[in-house]
């Protein structure tokens, strides 16, 4: 998919729907032939002659399922290829293309539960030792002896489970694979949810809703410093806190949301329409399963906080968030936004200890390490949650998706902030990560 221009070719205006369908089929079949040829040249030659794609239906479904599962487990991978892959599959399963292919390219994602259910091994998931066997051993503030002890404890739990649950249907190697797949989920949560937890901790450590120090009020006024909202200090504190809590719950439930999103995207009944949304031609599609899951998360978060500030509107299937793919892409950005901020705040002490010149600069130019930390956080909690980042209140403001738009807007303005040199000194490169 890296060298494929499929979406460029099909997602553009056509004189008629028939011409677009013809281009879609030409692109889909060309890619399918290429996949078979890459694996078996002789089979590819036969397919080129008879166009009997049904013969390779299982192969195609498995191939696409592996690629999709790899992306779900590794959100930082295939950042350009995945979108093209999903749009290709979206067209391949559409009512206009699938009858010509005579099979569906959409195979269900293989999960640990499904894998164990097929082998009568569900009891493994209910064992009390599974938590120990699938935990991620982190090195933060631990002695080498403690880390070694935790690794040994984990390995012992894995071996006990393999011995206890292996059978003629389920081998030890398959149990091992399942346990480490669950561990991958815990690793994902640690790398993606922890930055949100730490930012919440910083908010609660340096600010209080009922009082503030001089110069550190979080209050914002619409029209001042780019803000589109007007909040008192207390209201802004809770607005930032509940937004971060919502992001944490979304990231925590990301695998389920991703599953729902793919179900919506690859639906054979709910199709998309190609529209110019102001950001180019986009596939606008209703996503009922993803929308319902988001509503459930929102209700859960609203139950956690004392009172809800701002709008509860969830954009999905409109010009802001055209489809479930845009939604998934939007919220996988949260750790990329917060991670560099947390890294800067945590590495500040280290760079000051390693270099006396930097330590003197921080003291003379920024008033010391603690004041600098608080200045960065004060600017972030005010300006990254001020409703900015779009042309009108409906697109940004205080709606569920507008909160993230404002955070991205703050990221784009970081080079103009007085503390930007500190970000560079602590190793900051950018918020967008790697595309490969």
C-alpha positions, 0 to 999 in steps of 0.5 A: 500500500505504500506505493499505491495511489488508489485513494488518489485515483478514486476519491475525486470528482467523476462525470458519472457514478459508473465511471467511478465504479469502473475505476474502483474495480480496476484499482481493487483487482489490480491490487489483488492480482499484485498480492497473489503475484508477489506470493506466487508468480505462476498463480498470479499469471493464472489469475491475470488470465481467468480473473477467478478471484474467488479461488483466493478469497480465504488468502485475501481475507487472511492477508488483510486481517493480519495487516489490520490487526497489526495496525490495531496493535501498533497504532504508530505503524502504517499511518498512511498505508492503513487509511488506503487499505481500509478505503480499498476494503470499503470499496471492495465490500460495497454493493457496487463492487462486491457482486463483480468480485463475487466474494467479500475481502472483509474477514473478522479480526482474530482475538484472544477470546475467539482463539481460545473459544475455538479451542475450548480454553476460555477458562484461561482468561478467568484464572487468577494468575493471568494478571501476573502473567500478562503484566508489563514489567516497568523499570521506573524507580525500581532496583535491578533486583526488584525488576529481576524478581518481577520478571521471574514471578511473571515467567513462573505464572506463565509456565503454571498457566501453560501446564494447567491449561494445555490440551489436545486442542490448545498447545503450550505455545498457543497459550504462550502466544495468547498471554503475550498478546494480552501483555501487548494490550497492557503495554499499549495502555502503559505507553498511551494512557500514562501520559494522560494520567501524568498530565492529570496529576500535574493539573491536580498538583499545581492547581486547585479549583477553589483558589489560585496564586497571583498570575496563575488563574486559569480563567479565559475570556472569549476574544482574548488571546485567541480564546473562543470560550469564557470560563472562570478559573474554577470552570476552566479547571474542571473543563480541562480535567474532564476533557483529560478524563474523557481522553483517558477513558477513550484511550483505555477503550481504544481496542473496542472502539477500533473494532466498532470503527472497522465494523462501521467502515466496512459495513455492507449496508451503511455506505458513504458519500464522497463530499467536499468538506472544506478539507478536500474530498472526504468519505462521509459515512454514518458510524452508528456502532462507534457513535453508540460506544462513544456515547457510553464512554461519555456517560461514564465520564460524566458520572465520574466528574462532579459536574459537566462543563461545555457541550456534549455534542459528538461529531461523527459522520459530518464535515468535522469527523467524516467517518470512523477512520477520522475518529480513530485517527483523531484520538490516537493523536492524544499520546502524541500531544501529551507525551512530549509535554510530559517528557519536557516536564520530567526531563527538566530536572535532569538537564539542569543537573547535567549542565550548570549553564542550563541550570543558570539559564532556567534560574535567571531566565525562567525563575527556577525549575518549579516556576518554569514547570508551572508556567508551561502547565498554566499556558497549556491548561488555559490555551489548549482548552480555550475552544480555539482552532477552527473558524466557528464555534460549532467546529471547535468550541467546547464540543467533544471533538473541539477540545482536541482541536484546541489542543492541536492548535496549542501544539501548532503555536508552541514555537512562539512560546517563551519556553520553546527552547526548553522543549528543544533542550529536553529532546523535543522533535515534534508532536506528530511522531514517525509515519513509517 
